[in-house]
Amino acid sequence: MKFTKIWFYFVIGFFAIWFIGASVLLINSSQELIFYYSLYVLLGMVIIFLSRRDIFSPPGLFVIACFQAFGMNIPFFAAGYLSTTGITQNVLFTGNASMGDGTLVKMMVILLLAELGFIVGYLLPLYKLIPLNRVLNTNIPTKRVSIFSFFVLLFIVIVAGFIRIQFHLGEAGIQPTIQMAGYLQYVLYNGVLLLCLYYLSQGMRQGSLFTFLGLTLILAVAGTQVLLSWRGGIVYVLITIFFIFWNNQIQYKEKKMHPLVWFLCLIILVPSFIQYGNTIRAERLGGESIFATSKEDFVLNILNRSQGSTRLAVVVNDIGPLTFTHGFMFIDLFKNNMTATRYIDQKLYGVLTNQSNSFGTSGPGGPYVAFGLLGVMLAFALYGALYRSGYECMKNANKDNVLGIVWYGMTALLLFDILSENLNISNIKLLIALSGMMYIFGRLFLLRRPSLIQSKL
C-alpha cells in the first residue's frame, strides 16, 4: 500500500538524518556512550526496516515510542543543551537527575534490554496463550452507528465528565475522597473513551458525517481532561485518533480512507486545548506557570522536561551501579504494599502518602527498581507478547468488525504513556479493566443476525 511506504521512507529517513545529527552532539562524549547510543539507533532502524509493511505494528511502534521518550533527547543531555533548563530550573524534578556520561550509559543499557525483551516477546509464540481474541470476538461483524446513538453517547460523555469533575476523579494533584475512585475512573474515563473510539472507527466505515460526529465525541472527552487540568491526556487523544485512522486503513483495504484533512483539523485544535489546560493547571496547582506562558514555550519546556529520560535518570542515579536483580526488591515492595513507582515518588520526590500526584520511574525504571535488568527484560517480553496478540486480533479480524482496531488504538496510546511515565501495577489493572469493558461492549455491539454469523463460519 502506497501510504505505508511513504510513512516507512519518512521514518527511516528521519532516523538516518537523526543519527548524523546525534553523532555531532555526542562528539565530545565518552566512547562507551557513543557505542551504546549508536547501537540503539542502528537496532531501531533495523526493526523499522523489518516492520516496513506496517511501521506501527508492535515492533515499529515500540521503537517510535521509545525514541519519543528517551532517544530523542539523550544526545541533547549529553551535549549539555538541556541539563540546565531541563533539570535545575524545572521545579517538577527535585531528585538527583544529573545527566553525566555514566548515567546516560546505564540508561542506554537498560533501554537496549527493554527493546530486545519486547522484540523477543513479540517473536515467540507466547501471544497464542493470551485469549484476547475470545475477549474481542473479532470474527463477528459489529453494529453500525447512528445519529441517535451519537446523542446518547454525547449525553454519556457529559454526565461522566460532570461526575469526574465533581468528585475530582483523575484530577491532577488532588486525591479523590469517594469510595472506589479507581474503578469509577476506569469506567467514566477509559470506558467512555472506548465507546467514543468505537463510534469513530465504525463511523469511518459509514461516511464523513459519522467520522465528524465521532471526532466531536472524542474532543468532548478531551475537553473534560482540560477541565481536570491534564495536558498530556489531550496529546494522547490526538495519538489515539491517529491510530484509529491508520488501523482502519490497514484492516479495511477495500475502502479508501482520507484521514489527512481530519487529522490536520485536530492538529489545529489541540494546541488551544493544551494551552487552556496549562492555564487551569497553573491556577490550581501553582509552581507550573512556566508551562502556561505560551504555546511555543510549552513545547520547549516539554522537551526540557524530557519525560522518560529525566525519570529514568533519577532511578539510575539512586540505585548506582547496574544491577541484574536489585536484590529482588519487588518482594520487599510487596510486603509493604507498595509499587516501585510509589516507592520512588516518596523516597526521591517527597510525594505524600495521601497525595495523588506522581512523578514516576519511566517504563523501564519501574521493573529495574523492582527486579533489576532481569526484571526489565521479563516485563517487556510479556508486553511484546500482549501487543502481538492485540495486533493479530486487529489484522486478522472480520473486515466489518472494528473491536480489534479500538483495542489496538487504545493500547498503542498506552505504550507511549508506559515508556514515558510508568510500568507498574496500575498499568496492569488498567489492562484488566480495558479487557473487561471491551468484553462487555463487544457483546453489545456485535451483530447477532444468524445468517451473517453462519456465513462467516
BADOPA-335880 format. One record per residue (C-alpha): residue number from 1; residue in three letters; chain; x, y, z. Coordinates in steps of 0.001 Angstrom, whole numbers. Layout:
<mivexs>
(NUM,"ALA","A",(X,Y,Z))
...
</mivexs>
This chain:
<mivexs>
(1,"MET","A",(0,0,0))
(2,"LYS","A",(1371,3361,-1042))
(3,"PHE","A",(635,5268,2141))
(4,"THR","A",(2512,2704,4284))
(5,"LYS","A",(5566,3002,2022))
(6,"ILE","A",(5525,6792,2320))
(7,"TRP","A",(5475,6578,6118))
(8,"PHE","A",(8209,3957,6085))
(9,"TYR","A",(10535,6073,3957))
(10,"PHE","A",(9779,9114,6091))
(11,"VAL","A",(10565,7342,9384))
(12,"ILE","A",(13685,5514,8148))
(13,"GLY","A",(14945,8743,6545))
(14,"PHE","A",(14331,10652,9754))
(15,"PHE","A",(16288,8092,11783))
(16,"ALA","A",(19187,8235,9298))
(17,"ILE","A",(19355,12041,9453))
(18,"TRP","A",(18945,11942,13223))
(19,"PHE","A",(21880,9565,13533))
(20,"ILE","A",(24100,12116,11771))
(21,"GLY","A",(22881,14951,13996))
(22,"ALA","A",(23225,12853,17142))
(23,"SER","A",(26796,11980,16180))
(24,"VAL","A",(27642,15691,16185))
(25,"LEU","A",(26021,16174,19602))
(26,"LEU","A",(27847,13148,21038))
(27,"ILE","A",(31268,14022,19593))
(28,"ASN","A",(32697,15046,22990))
(29,"SER","A",(31054,12184,24894))
(30,"SER","A",(32727,9021,26106))
(31,"GLN","A",(33350,6225,23612))
(32,"GLU","A",(31149,3945,25674))
(33,"LEU","A",(28153,6282,25371))
(34,"ILE","A",(28748,6774,21644))
(35,"PHE","A",(28869,2993,21166))
(36,"TYR","A",(25663,2269,23076))
(37,"TYR","A",(23706,5140,21515))
(38,"SER","A",(24862,4123,18016))
(39,"LEU","A",(23805,548,18749))
(40,"TYR","A",(20433,1805,19967))
(41,"VAL","A",(19785,3854,16801))
(42,"LEU","A",(21003,1122,14434))
(43,"LEU","A",(18876,-1506,16190))
(44,"GLY","A",(15888,791,15876))
(45,"MET","A",(16499,1283,12149))
(46,"VAL","A",(16742,-2482,11613))
(47,"ILE","A",(13447,-3031,13447))
(48,"ILE","A",(11766,-256,11449))
(49,"PHE","A",(13051,-1808,8217))
(50,"LEU","A",(11713,-5236,9185))
(51,"SER","A",(8385,-3569,10055))
(52,"ARG","A",(8153,-1760,6721))
(53,"ARG","A",(4821,-3372,5765))
(54,"ASP","A",(3326,-1598,8775))
(55,"ILE","A",(5683,564,10796))
(56,"PHE","A",(3038,864,13520))
(57,"SER","A",(2986,-2853,14142))
(58,"PRO","A",(4194,-3557,17713))
(59,"PRO","A",(7975,-3645,16961))
(60,"GLY","A",(7920,-406,14970))
(61,"LEU","A",(5545,1186,17454))
(62,"PHE","A",(7864,347,20343))
(63,"VAL","A",(10873,1871,18563))
(64,"ILE","A",(8971,5101,17860))
(65,"ALA","A",(7537,5346,21388))
(66,"CYS","A",(10955,4641,22940))
(67,"PHE","A",(12559,7289,20735))
(68,"GLN","A",(9954,9837,21807))
(69,"ALA","A",(10507,9056,25492))
(70,"PHE","A",(14305,8648,25514))
(71,"GLY","A",(16237,8516,22255))
(72,"MET","A",(15296,11976,21023))
(73,"ASN","A",(16617,13907,23995))
(74,"ILE","A",(19550,11835,25275))
(75,"PRO","A",(22088,13375,22803))
(76,"PHE","A",(20980,16856,23921))
(77,"PHE","A",(21531,15926,27547))
(78,"ALA","A",(24963,14514,26639))
(79,"ALA","A",(25880,17765,24901))
(80,"GLY","A",(24630,19833,27857))
(81,"TYR","A",(21895,21679,25963))
(82,"LEU","A",(19009,20557,28166))
(83,"SER","A",(20646,19800,31500))
(84,"THR","A",(20406,23347,32892))
(85,"THR","A",(16906,24375,31854))
(86,"GLY","A",(15531,20857,31904))
(87,"ILE","A",(16779,19823,35334))
(88,"THR","A",(17933,22625,37647))
(89,"GLN","A",(15240,25116,36588))
(90,"ASN","A",(12427,22588,36358))
(91,"VAL","A",(10649,22567,39704))
(92,"LEU","A",(8906,19320,38810))
(93,"PHE","A",(12120,17332,39234))
(94,"THR","A",(13795,17746,42602))
(95,"GLY","A",(15629,14439,42728))
(96,"ASN","A",(19193,13701,41626))
(97,"ALA","A",(18767,13749,37848))
(98,"SER","A",(22311,14597,36765))
(99,"MET","A",(22964,13599,33160))
(100,"GLY","A",(26658,12725,33101))
(101,"ASP","A",(28003,10148,30653))
(102,"GLY","A",(27991,7441,33332))
(103,"THR","A",(24265,7927,33952))
(104,"LEU","A",(23481,8002,30246))
(105,"VAL","A",(25445,4805,29572))
(106,"LYS","A",(23484,2938,32233))
(107,"MET","A",(20255,4308,30779))
(108,"MET","A",(21232,3104,27290))
(109,"VAL","A",(21938,-416,28573))
(110,"ILE","A",(18504,-518,30227))
(111,"LEU","A",(16796,784,27069))
(112,"LEU","A",(18519,-1777,24837))
(113,"LEU","A",(17458,-4625,27121))
(114,"ALA","A",(13874,-3309,27197))
(115,"GLU","A",(13810,-3160,23394))
(116,"LEU","A",(15299,-6627,22996))
(117,"GLY","A",(12900,-8039,25587))
(118,"PHE","A",(9912,-6580,23756))
(119,"ILE","A",(11062,-7974,20385))
(120,"VAL","A",(11724,-11430,21841))
(121,"GLY","A",(8269,-11437,23457))
(122,"TYR","A",(6752,-10383,20145))
(123,"LEU","A",(8521,-13094,18126))
(124,"LEU","A",(7901,-16008,20495))
(125,"PRO","A",(4521,-17806,20260))
(126,"LEU","A",(3612,-16607,23766))
(127,"TYR","A",(882,-14414,22278))
(128,"LYS","A",(-1140,-17553,21468))
(129,"LEU","A",(-1574,-18124,25201))
(130,"ILE","A",(-3299,-14741,25617))
(131,"PRO","A",(-7063,-15226,24988))
(132,"LEU","A",(-7571,-11728,23608))
(133,"ASN","A",(-9385,-12981,20520))
(134,"ARG","A",(-12048,-14512,22767))
(135,"VAL","A",(-12393,-11234,24641))
(136,"LEU","A",(-12822,-9186,21462))
(137,"ASN","A",(-14635,-11858,19396))
(138,"THR","A",(-13392,-10292,16166))
(139,"ASN","A",(-14910,-12906,13823))
(140,"ILE","A",(-18417,-11409,14060))
(141,"PRO","A",(-19351,-8092,12358))
(142,"THR","A",(-20085,-5100,14585))
(143,"LYS","A",(-23205,-2924,14535))
(144,"ARG","A",(-23472,323,12628))
(145,"VAL","A",(-23677,3640,14458))
(146,"SER","A",(-26392,6255,14008))
(147,"ILE","A",(-27194,9892,14728))
(148,"PHE","A",(-29400,8745,17615))
(149,"SER","A",(-26521,6768,19174))
(150,"PHE","A",(-24349,9891,18795))
(151,"PHE","A",(-26681,11930,21014))
(152,"VAL","A",(-26947,9086,23530))
(153,"LEU","A",(-23155,8830,23707))
(154,"LEU","A",(-22744,12614,23899))
(155,"PHE","A",(-25069,12595,26917))
(156,"ILE","A",(-22950,9843,28494))
(157,"VAL","A",(-19751,11854,27868))
(158,"ILE","A",(-21236,14957,29503))
(159,"VAL","A",(-22590,13079,32539))
(160,"ALA","A",(-19329,11147,33000))
(161,"GLY","A",(-17323,14374,32750))
(162,"PHE","A",(-19592,16107,35281))
(163,"ILE","A",(-19215,13249,37787))
(164,"ARG","A",(-15423,13182,37354))
(165,"ILE","A",(-15150,16933,37898))
(166,"GLN","A",(-17476,16878,40911))
(167,"PHE","A",(-15575,14089,42669))
(168,"HIS","A",(-12082,15013,41363))
(169,"LEU","A",(-11650,11678,39565))
(170,"GLY","A",(-8369,11844,37703))
(171,"GLU","A",(-7816,15490,38609))
(172,"ALA","A",(-4149,16493,38718))
(173,"GLY","A",(-2740,16847,42226))
(174,"ILE","A",(-5988,16067,44082))
(175,"GLN","A",(-6785,12843,45910))
(176,"PRO","A",(-10459,11860,45395))
(177,"THR","A",(-12367,11071,48571))
(178,"ILE","A",(-15143,8992,47007))
(179,"GLN","A",(-15072,5229,47536))
(180,"MET","A",(-13809,3018,44685))
(181,"ALA","A",(-12406,6065,42896))
(182,"GLY","A",(-10041,3990,40763))
(183,"TYR","A",(-12813,1765,39388))
(184,"LEU","A",(-15026,4759,38680))
(185,"GLN","A",(-12146,6428,36856))
(186,"TYR","A",(-11668,3352,34666))
(187,"VAL","A",(-15345,3309,33721))
(188,"LEU","A",(-16018,7038,33412))
(189,"TYR","A",(-12850,7898,31516))
(190,"ASN","A",(-11387,4802,29855))
(191,"GLY","A",(-14782,3163,29324))
(192,"VAL","A",(-16328,6286,27813))
(193,"LEU","A",(-13249,6823,25636))
(194,"LEU","A",(-13575,3242,24353))
(195,"LEU","A",(-17201,3924,23393))
(196,"CYS","A",(-16181,7092,21528))
(197,"LEU","A",(-13364,5290,19726))
(198,"TYR","A",(-15824,2607,18673))
(199,"TYR","A",(-18163,5249,17278))
(200,"LEU","A",(-15326,6892,15363))
(201,"SER","A",(-13916,3656,13995))
(202,"GLN","A",(-17311,2322,12923))
(203,"GLY","A",(-18354,5761,11677))
(204,"MET","A",(-15375,5902,9324))
(205,"ARG","A",(-16917,2925,7502))
(206,"GLN","A",(-20181,4818,7064))
(207,"GLY","A",(-19059,8200,5726))
(208,"SER","A",(-17786,11694,6531))
(209,"LEU","A",(-20747,12711,8688))
(210,"PHE","A",(-20235,9879,11159))
(211,"THR","A",(-16459,10443,11119))
(212,"PHE","A",(-17081,14064,12116))
(213,"LEU","A",(-19525,13032,14844))
(214,"GLY","A",(-17010,10518,16221))
(215,"LEU","A",(-14291,13168,16351))
(216,"THR","A",(-16696,15523,18117))
(217,"LEU","A",(-17280,12925,20837))
(218,"ILE","A",(-13574,12380,21412))
(219,"LEU","A",(-12865,16111,21530))
(220,"ALA","A",(-15605,16350,24168))
(221,"VAL","A",(-13660,13783,26228))
(222,"ALA","A",(-10528,15899,25687))
(223,"GLY","A",(-12470,18910,26988))
(224,"THR","A",(-13083,17037,30242))
(225,"GLN","A",(-9350,16402,30525))
(226,"VAL","A",(-8757,20143,30105))
(227,"LEU","A",(-11139,20967,32952))
(228,"LEU","A",(-9354,18387,35123))
(229,"SER","A",(-6067,20194,34298))
(230,"TRP","A",(-4427,17291,32430))
(231,"ARG","A",(-2257,18391,29496))
(232,"GLY","A",(-710,15125,28361))
(233,"GLY","A",(-4120,13453,28078))
(234,"ILE","A",(-5041,15896,25326))
(235,"VAL","A",(-1955,14981,23295))
(236,"TYR","A",(-2752,11308,23846))
(237,"VAL","A",(-6224,11852,22360))
(238,"LEU","A",(-4563,13050,19156))
(239,"ILE","A",(-2300,9973,19101))
(240,"THR","A",(-5238,7626,19674))
(241,"ILE","A",(-7266,9135,16835))
(242,"PHE","A",(-4305,8752,14505))
(243,"PHE","A",(-4097,5026,15264))
(244,"ILE","A",(-7832,4609,14662))
(245,"PHE","A",(-7371,6181,11224))
(246,"TRP","A",(-4246,4172,10493))
(247,"ASN","A",(-5598,794,11576))
(248,"ASN","A",(-8827,1332,9667))
(249,"GLN","A",(-6694,1812,6579))
(250,"ILE","A",(-4664,-1323,7324))
(251,"GLN","A",(-7648,-3552,8033))
(252,"TYR","A",(-10324,-2243,5668))
(253,"LYS","A",(-8375,-2337,2418))
(254,"GLU","A",(-11441,-2309,155))
(255,"LYS","A",(-12447,1201,1191))
(256,"LYS","A",(-10128,4151,674))
(257,"MET","A",(-9875,6432,3711))
(258,"HIS","A",(-8949,10098,3658))
(259,"PRO","A",(-7772,10848,7207))
(260,"LEU","A",(-5369,13691,6363))
(261,"VAL","A",(-7928,16540,6355))
(262,"TRP","A",(-9451,15402,9635))
(263,"PHE","A",(-6049,14947,11219))
(264,"LEU","A",(-4927,18455,10182))
(265,"CYS","A",(-8056,19901,11778))
(266,"LEU","A",(-7191,18139,15032))
(267,"ILE","A",(-3606,19423,14941))
(268,"ILE","A",(-5001,22964,14688))
(269,"LEU","A",(-7472,22463,17552))
(270,"VAL","A",(-5401,20510,20055))
(271,"PRO","A",(-2774,23214,20891))
(272,"SER","A",(-5586,25517,22018))
(273,"PHE","A",(-6951,22742,24247))
(274,"ILE","A",(-3481,22183,25694))
(275,"GLN","A",(-2891,25857,26405))
(276,"TYR","A",(-6224,26147,28194))
(277,"GLY","A",(-5279,23073,30248))
(278,"ASN","A",(-1926,24732,31069))
(279,"THR","A",(-3693,27808,32408))
(280,"ILE","A",(-6110,25820,34574))
(281,"ARG","A",(-3309,23657,35948))
(282,"ALA","A",(-1126,26666,36793))
(283,"GLU","A",(-4033,28389,38575))
(284,"ARG","A",(-4905,25288,40621))
(285,"LEU","A",(-1524,23844,41479))
(286,"GLY","A",(848,26795,41187))
(287,"GLY","A",(4548,26310,40517))
(288,"GLU","A",(3971,25353,36886))
(289,"SER","A",(3306,28741,35343))
(290,"ILE","A",(6374,28195,33151))
(291,"PHE","A",(4260,25779,31092))
(292,"ALA","A",(1412,28250,30627))
(293,"THR","A",(3208,31285,29191))
(294,"SER","A",(2698,30461,25505))
(295,"LYS","A",(2278,27511,23145))
(296,"GLU","A",(5874,27924,21937))
(297,"ASP","A",(7319,27935,25457))
(298,"PHE","A",(5180,24936,26312))
(299,"VAL","A",(6767,22872,23527))
(300,"LEU","A",(10303,23886,24599))
(301,"ASN","A",(9610,23188,28265))
(302,"ILE","A",(8183,19757,27484))
(303,"LEU","A",(11396,18992,25573))
(304,"ASN","A",(13378,20216,28586))
(305,"ARG","A",(11264,18104,30903))
(306,"SER","A",(12065,15118,28649))
(307,"GLN","A",(9661,12751,30356))
(308,"GLY","A",(11192,9251,30278))
(309,"SER","A",(14836,10336,30310))
(310,"THR","A",(14622,12515,33400))
(311,"ARG","A",(12559,9946,35276))
(312,"LEU","A",(14924,7094,34420))
(313,"ALA","A",(17972,9215,35308))
(314,"VAL","A",(16641,9739,38837))
(315,"VAL","A",(16180,5976,39278))
(316,"VAL","A",(19582,5072,37819))
(317,"ASN","A",(21427,7599,39977))
(318,"ASP","A",(19655,6412,43117))
(319,"ILE","A",(20464,2719,42565))
(320,"GLY","A",(24068,3295,41488))
(321,"PRO","A",(25948,564,39550))
(322,"LEU","A",(23918,-1549,37149))
(323,"THR","A",(22284,-4472,38936))
(324,"PHE","A",(20982,-7723,37471))
(325,"THR","A",(18240,-8373,40055))
(326,"HIS","A",(18456,-5419,42523))
(327,"GLY","A",(18208,-7923,45352))
(328,"PHE","A",(14699,-8991,44245))
(329,"MET","A",(13369,-5783,45732))
(330,"PHE","A",(9858,-6497,44482))
(331,"ILE","A",(9486,-8883,47455))
(332,"ASP","A",(10033,-6074,49961))
(333,"LEU","A",(7761,-3776,47978))
(334,"PHE","A",(5027,-6401,48015))
(335,"LYS","A",(5377,-6893,51786))
(336,"ASN","A",(4965,-3144,52291))
(337,"ASN","A",(2007,-2959,49872))
(338,"MET","A",(3911,-507,47707))
(339,"THR","A",(4654,-226,43968))
(340,"ALA","A",(8051,722,42573))
(341,"THR","A",(6544,3989,41348))
(342,"ARG","A",(5192,4906,44762))
(343,"TYR","A",(8500,3972,46374))
(344,"ILE","A",(10442,6346,44115))
(345,"ASP","A",(7788,9072,44435))
(346,"GLN","A",(8015,9052,48221))
(347,"LYS","A",(11754,8482,48565))
(348,"LEU","A",(13101,10889,45927))
(349,"TYR","A",(10323,13368,45202))
(350,"GLY","A",(8741,13712,48621))
(351,"VAL","A",(5229,12837,47433))
(352,"LEU","A",(2938,12377,50429))
(353,"THR","A",(1118,9101,51099))
(354,"ASN","A",(-2320,10688,50666))
(355,"GLN","A",(-1326,12687,47573))
(356,"SER","A",(-2475,11569,44108))
(357,"ASN","A",(406,13313,42350))
(358,"SER","A",(3088,11083,40795))
(359,"PHE","A",(6399,11717,39042))
(360,"GLY","A",(7093,8089,38221))
(361,"THR","A",(10058,5974,37223))
(362,"SER","A",(9640,5745,33410))
(363,"GLY","A",(8637,2460,31761))
(364,"PRO","A",(11955,613,32177))
(365,"GLY","A",(12633,2297,35521))
(366,"GLY","A",(9808,555,37383))
(367,"PRO","A",(10876,-3036,36564))
(368,"TYR","A",(14509,-2008,37121))
(369,"VAL","A",(13744,-836,40660))
(370,"ALA","A",(11727,-3973,41413))
(371,"PHE","A",(13841,-6649,39727))
(372,"GLY","A",(16945,-5136,38085))
(373,"LEU","A",(17940,-5747,34465))
(374,"LEU","A",(16291,-9162,34532))
(375,"GLY","A",(13005,-7549,35505))
(376,"VAL","A",(13267,-5116,32581))
(377,"MET","A",(13744,-7958,30079))
(378,"LEU","A",(10927,-10113,31505))
(379,"ALA","A",(8418,-7278,31847))
(380,"PHE","A",(8862,-6040,28303))
(381,"ALA","A",(8882,-9570,26881))
(382,"LEU","A",(5395,-10023,28354))
(383,"TYR","A",(4308,-6713,26880))
(384,"GLY","A",(5706,-7761,23498))
(385,"ALA","A",(3518,-10885,23600))
(386,"LEU","A",(464,-8867,24653))
(387,"TYR","A",(886,-6354,21834))
(388,"ARG","A",(1420,-9165,19323))
(389,"SER","A",(-1884,-10679,20450))
(390,"GLY","A",(-3727,-7369,20051))
(391,"TYR","A",(-2175,-6720,16654))
(392,"GLU","A",(-3133,-10164,15378))
(393,"CYS","A",(-6726,-9535,16526))
(394,"MET","A",(-6818,-6262,14619))
(395,"LYS","A",(-5122,-7530,11463))
(396,"ASN","A",(-6969,-10837,11091))
(397,"ALA","A",(-10420,-9704,12224))
(398,"ASN","A",(-13541,-9814,10103))
(399,"LYS","A",(-13328,-6726,7887))
(400,"ASP","A",(-16646,-5481,9334))
(401,"ASN","A",(-15501,-5796,12953))
(402,"VAL","A",(-13785,-2755,14487))
(403,"LEU","A",(-13201,-4024,18034))
(404,"GLY","A",(-9607,-5034,17248))
(405,"ILE","A",(-8964,-1543,15861))
(406,"VAL","A",(-10342,70,19017))
(407,"TRP","A",(-8260,-2193,21263))
(408,"TYR","A",(-5008,-1688,19382))
(409,"GLY","A",(-5575,2062,19080))
(410,"MET","A",(-6105,2339,22838))
(411,"THR","A",(-3119,167,23756))
(412,"ALA","A",(-883,1902,21192))
(413,"LEU","A",(-1581,5086,23116))
(414,"LEU","A",(-857,3262,26373))
(415,"LEU","A",(2608,2225,25170))
(416,"PHE","A",(3685,5868,24847))
(417,"ASP","A",(2391,6506,28357))
(418,"ILE","A",(4090,3408,29780))
(419,"LEU","A",(7522,4244,28384))
(420,"SER","A",(7458,7925,29316))
(421,"GLU","A",(5899,7573,32748))
(422,"ASN","A",(5392,4199,34420))
(423,"LEU","A",(5114,461,34005))
(424,"ASN","A",(3619,-751,37258))
(425,"ILE","A",(633,-2434,38899))
(426,"SER","A",(-1654,423,37833))
(427,"ASN","A",(-965,-343,34164))
(428,"ILE","A",(-1780,-3998,34713))
(429,"LYS","A",(-5039,-3046,36446))
(430,"LEU","A",(-5866,-737,33547))
(431,"LEU","A",(-5296,-3518,31003))
(432,"ILE","A",(-7552,-5839,33010))
(433,"ALA","A",(-10212,-3119,33200))
(434,"LEU","A",(-9943,-2452,29454))
(435,"SER","A",(-10298,-6170,28737))
(436,"GLY","A",(-13415,-6426,30888))
(437,"MET","A",(-15024,-3349,29346))
(438,"MET","A",(-14168,-4464,25813))
(439,"TYR","A",(-15757,-7852,26520))
(440,"ILE","A",(-18980,-6200,27713))
(441,"PHE","A",(-19055,-3627,24907))
(442,"GLY","A",(-18318,-6332,22364))
(443,"ARG","A",(-21431,-8223,23410))
(444,"LEU","A",(-23445,-5030,22984))
(445,"PHE","A",(-22006,-4104,19594))
(446,"LEU","A",(-21706,-7476,17839))
(447,"LEU","A",(-24168,-8082,15025))
(448,"ARG","A",(-26039,-11213,16022))
(449,"ARG","A",(-28025,-11964,12873))
(450,"PRO","A",(-27675,-15774,12408))
(451,"SER","A",(-27390,-15564,8613))
(452,"LEU","A",(-24373,-13295,8840))
(453,"ILE","A",(-22702,-15350,11561))
(454,"GLN","A",(-23181,-18608,9691))
(455,"SER","A",(-21732,-17110,6505))
(456,"LYS","A",(-18531,-16331,8395))
(457,"LEU","A",(-18108,-19829,9843))
</mivexs>
